[in-house]
Amino acid sequence: MKAPVRLVRFAFLLCAAALALPDSAGAIPAFARRNKISCSTCHAPAPRLNDYGEEFAGNGFVIPEEEKARDYVSEGDDLLWLNRDFPLAVRFDAYALFDEDQPTENDLQIPWGLKLLSGGALYKSIGYYFYFYMSERGEVAGIEDAYVHFNDIGGSALDLMVGQFQTSDPLMKRELRLTFEDYEIYRTRVGFSGINLTYDRGILATYGIERTGTDLAAMIVNGNGKGEADENKKFDNDKHKNFGFRALQRIADFLSIGVFGYYGKEEFAGDRAAGKEYEANEVTYWGPDIAIAAGPVFFTGQYLLRRDTNASFDAASPDAFRDLETEGIVAELVIAPFGERSRTYYTAIHNRVATDCCHGDYESITGGATYLLARNLRLLGEYTYDLEEERSRAVLGIVSAF
């Protein structure tokens, strides 16, 4: 069957499935519900944040000028600041997929994800946020983002985030993208390495210098993701800690440039064969990024170079497995034709990963559009062409929060 015919049949199948989905057009997410504001105050569109949304998140999910004593339970105790109503929301993602030349070409991924979210104030200038994936690709994935945020410590511009987050968050936030297509270089692991730039446990500090328009971020993390604790109740599986740093400089109202660096060291985490010698793998990332906001056009670009000294961990590893380089590019374009009043947004992503190891090259071009049926309910259509495999993927989906 030719691809166009299959796509038509696939689209018809999606429409039939969409009619069976629950209507959440009248639903209101937790922050909008609590603060009595529209989702568009912070999102353009959800989950993508606008400038005000970035500031709101940076303030620990608090709007200082809107905070009222009646919103909290204190019972006369100056050290108690409990939310009167516990903020809770749900995100529901559902997709229908056409994946060319795969064993299963047509798939109804309904739901793809279902997660429970909560966030708000713990105390003055202290916030929290977490979400629990009740279903991610059909499995209970558990906690992903989960942290406490200390805002403007000691009246300074220093913020501290303690918990579980993505080490790529100071760069392009994966959880806020509008597309089904991911930012591949952040997800890429090399050989037997457990390190990438997705979820990890640690501490993230940020500091803003308003006078120069400079934002700094530094982190220390375990370096082995968000897996379960071992038999000794330890999350880190070796003695090493990993470090990341990012500097962002605003050049003009519409332009900013940044640079990111990361250093990590890891021991082999698998079962060790008797008599075999192992050595640590050292991982470094570095690269620049750029962001341009010109009217209705928003462009973000990232280049990263990753180096692994020995991703096999074998002390006798041949040179072919040593000093591996992995290059990554992700470039994203978002067009909002009517600015903040837009209900239709157009997106494009170019992903490229080129690695010395394990046939891990990936390159794709993605184009799509998303349409707001309601502030908390959007439809998306997306087409991706895999330049390495020379095959297509088409996605139609529904993303909602309530």
C-alpha angles and dihedrals in degrees: 000000000000118000096244091054091048090050092053091050090046092052091050090051091052093051090053090050093047091058088062095054119103117257111246098165093118095049121115122204121235102261094046090046094051098042095036094233134127120263086239089068089076106014134063086201119336128295091019112087126225122208093277091049091052089052092047092052090044090055091058094262092300130124099208096200091050099047111116130186089233090065091064140055110231104145090206093304111127090203095056121083108159121168108252089216117033108238111233134162141166131222119204122190123183128176141181113209137201109191113180121227094005127128087249108033099172119047134169104213095188106180106014090172139005118180139172116224135192134171141151144104125335092177139329107320091356121104139169138207135183142152132200119211104221088178129010114169088339097310134097100250095179126203119002114157109031123150149133115235122209108198127205095350112215090357091297130119091258119119126185127200118192122188139037120342141136116277087218091060094100086057122039110342109229094199091058099052120118096217138081087223111088134217095262103194090062091055097044120114122187124223111315093338117131093202126104135133100266127089122351139150120250149081127302121194123191130187129185125204103200095186094061099028092241126147121193129192130183130177143185117200140169091248099220105086130242102310127140124283117265128241088281091055091249123137097196112073097203142028096260131099124202128223135207135185135185132182122193124191123193108218096180138344089277102036137059133164130197144181128213132198133180134179126189140164125199140180124220107279100193133084110298118227116231114262094010120123122222133194133194123265117226116208127194132179128187135162149128129255135194135201125195125185111183113165108294093354124090120182128181124180131183132187120188132179116198125193127193119190095200116354091176092058087215111138088209094047113144120242091261089072097044131086093011120184126208121186123198136187128182120176121178130189123191121184121194104185094197099030114229090353092061120120093180122059128183122211137190130180133185115197124187129172119174116180138173090220140080103337090288098147116134133175128168144159119215131190128177151139135228127202128198113228085174134350090267099034125063138169123217136193122190140175125197128186116200106216093192097051095028094227138120137237126193125191133189117184153164123224119186141162128197 
